[in-house]
Amino acid sequence: MDGSETLAARLKRESVSLPIEVTTEFVNTLEGVRELEPDYERLYKVTQNALPFTRLEWHLTWCQHFLNKNPRIDDQPLFCVVRTRRSECEIGRASCRERG
């Protein structure tokens, strides 16, 4: 699949029918979020979503500004990464905060 193909075109070409088996991965460290860079780039190429808050840089900046840095508060990012089992291609991501 080249970067110009849309997700809809790919699903149609591959004749994917529902339900699609997926895996989920929870990432709760900034280092783990940085390691998702290939997933961010692959998802961007597939969706062509140019909104800034879908980019890795946005999420890292958000974490740096809004996660509590008080040493007595354990405030960590929490990202849920969803991938198809068939191709290990990321199909979505949700971000939240986790407080311990």
Secondary structure, DSSP 8 states (H G I E B T S, - for coil): --TTS-HHHHHHHTT--S---EEEEEE-SHHHHHTTHHHHHHHHHHH----GGGSHHHHHHHHHHHS---TTS-EEEEEEEEEETTT--EEEEEEEEEE-
